[in-house]
Amino acid sequence: MMEFIRVREVRVVPPYTLWLRMSDGAEGFVDLTQRLHGPVFGPLNDAALFAQVALDDIAYTVCWPNGADLAPEYLREHLSSGTTGRVAEHPAP
């Protein structure tokens, strides 16, 4: 049976980057700077609003008070370890 990817932990790395730990054990950064446009994501250019990111217990991903959210699969695909641009793989506990 295929296991769905879920976000297990999130931290804000100012100004518009998230550090994430995924259910498959991978962890790393997703820079959302270029993604923050349009009616849903544009308001997240307000650093105070961006910093209010939370985990959605139903969708198992990140969300913001204005209703913005991102699919965990999108986040996993764009995960990098930072300056190297590689995903940091860690075995699931």
C-alpha positions in Angstrom: 0.0 0.0 0.0 1.3 3.5 -1.0 1.9 5.8 1.9 0.9 9.4 1.4 3.5 12.2 2.0 2.7 14.3 5.0 4.3 17.3 6.6 5.3 16.4 10.2 7.1 19.6 11.3 7.4 23.2 10.0 9.5 26.2 11.0 9.8 29.6 9.4 13.2 30.7 8.1 12.7 34.5 7.4 11.8 36.0 5.2 9.8 33.5 3.0 11.4 30.0 3.5 10.0 27.0 5.4 12.1 24.3 7.0 10.1 21.0 6.8 10.3 17.5 8.1 8.3 15.1 6.0 6.7 11.7 6.9 9.2 9.9 4.7 12.1 11.2 6.8 13.3 13.9 4.4 13.8 17.3 5.8 15.0 20.6 4.2 14.0 24.0 3.0 11.4 25.3 0.6 11.9 28.9 -0.5 8.5 30.3 -1.4 9.7 33.8 -2.4 8.7 33.3 -6.1 5.4 31.6 -5.2 3.9 34.5 -3.2 1.7 36.2 -5.8 -2.0 36.2 -6.7 -5.1 36.5 -4.5 -4.3 33.6 -2.2 -0.5 33.6 -1.9 0.1 37.4 -2.5 -1.0 38.3 1.1 1.8 36.1 2.4 4.3 38.7 1.3 3.4 40.2 4.7 6.2 38.6 6.8 4.0 38.7 9.9 1.3 36.7 8.1 3.8 34.3 6.5 5.2 33.6 10.0 1.7 32.4 11.1 2.2 29.1 9.1 0.7 26.1 10.9 0.2 22.4 10.3 -3.2 21.3 9.1 -4.2 18.2 11.0 -6.7 17.1 8.3 -4.7 17.7 5.1 -1.3 17.0 6.8 0.3 20.0 5.2 1.1 23.7 5.9 -1.6 26.4 6.0 -2.0 30.0 6.8 -4.9 32.0 8.5 -5.9 33.5 5.1 -6.7 30.0 3.8 -3.6 29.5 1.7 -2.1 26.0 1.8 0.3 23.9 -0.3 0.1 20.2 -1.1 2.6 18.1 0.8 3.6 16.5 -2.6 4.5 20.0 -3.9 6.5 20.8 -0.8 8.4 17.4 -1.0 9.2 17.9 -4.6 10.7 21.4 -3.9 12.5 20.4 -0.7 16.2 21.2 -0.7 18.9 21.1 2.0 19.8 24.7 1.4 22.8 25.9 -0.5 23.5 22.6 -2.2 19.9 22.3 -3.5 19.8 18.6 -2.6 17.2 16.9 -0.5 18.4 15.8 2.9 17.3 12.2 3.2 16.9 10.6 6.6 15.4 7.2 7.3 12.0 7.3 9.0 12.1 6.4 12.7 
